[in-house]
Amino acid sequence: MRKGRIFLVFAAGTSLVLVSIHAPVLAEGTKSEHRIAVPAPTPTPSTDSRPAADRHFDTVLECLIQNRQDLMSYHWVENTVVRASGQSSASQTSICRFDEKAHLRRTPLAPHGASADVYLAKSEQAESVKQPPLAPDARAALELMNAYMPPDPDRLQHCKEHGEMTMTVTEPGKQVRLDFKNYMKPGDRVAVMLNLATGRIANVTANTFFDKSTDAVTLNAQMATIKNRHTAYPAKISIDSPARQLSVMVTNSEYRKL
C-alpha cells in the first residue's frame, strides 16, 4: 500500500486554511472505511478591540435602558422606613408603576387597609390615601434617591465624554467598578458595579450631599432580578446622613405584570 498527499481546505473565522495530510491510496475497486480526522478550526478571537472601560460602559448603559423599558409593564410594592437618631420614626407602603411618560408614580396605601397583594393580584389601580407626612429631612433624602437611583444614562454619558469616568477592576475576570465624578453636583460621585459573568449591574452607590458639601449623604442600591427574567431592579436602597442622624431604607418587591 502506498501513501498519497491530500489537501483539505476549510474556513477559520474570516480566513481559509489549507491542510496537507498523508493518507493511504488503495487499488482501484477496493473499498475502505478509513476515516480521516480533520483538526477543528481555532476559535476566532473577539473583534472588539476597544478599551475595556468603553465596552463595560456600553454594557452599563444597555442594562439601564433595557431595565427601564421592561419595568414599564410592571407594578410593585415599595416599603419605606425612616429612622432618626437611631429610632424608627415613620414608615410608608406604596404601589409603584411608571406612567406613559416613564415617570414613576407612587400610590400610598392605608396602614390598615387592603394589603398591597390585593391590588397586585387584580392588576388594579390602588386607591391613594393620605398618610402622615414625612419629616423634611426624610423627604429631602428621598428626593436625592429619586435623582440618583437608577443612574441617568445621559448623565453617565456626559461624565464619560468629559473625562470624569474611571474604571477599577475589583475582581479580575468577575467584577469591575465604573466611577463617575461630578455626576449631578460638583464633587459628587456615582459608582456602578458590573458583574462580568452575567453582564448585569450588581450594585450602585452615590456619594452626594444636601445643600452643602459638608452635609454628606450616601446612597447604596443592591440590585436583584425579577424571577425567570433578566430585568433588574433596586431591591434595597439605603440612604444615610450621619450629620443629621438620619437613615432611610427603601425596599422594592412583589414585581408583577400589569
Beta strands, then each sheet from edge to edge (+ up, - down):
strand 1: 2-12
strand 2: 15-25
strand 3: 74-84
strand 4: 87-98
strand 5: 104-108
strand 6: 165-171
strand 7: 175-181
strand 8: 189-195
strand 9: 200-209
strand 10: 216-225
strand 11: 232-241
strand 12: 246-257
sheet 1: 1+ 2-
sheet 2: 5+ 4- 3+ 12- 11+ 10- 9+ 8- 7+ 6-
end
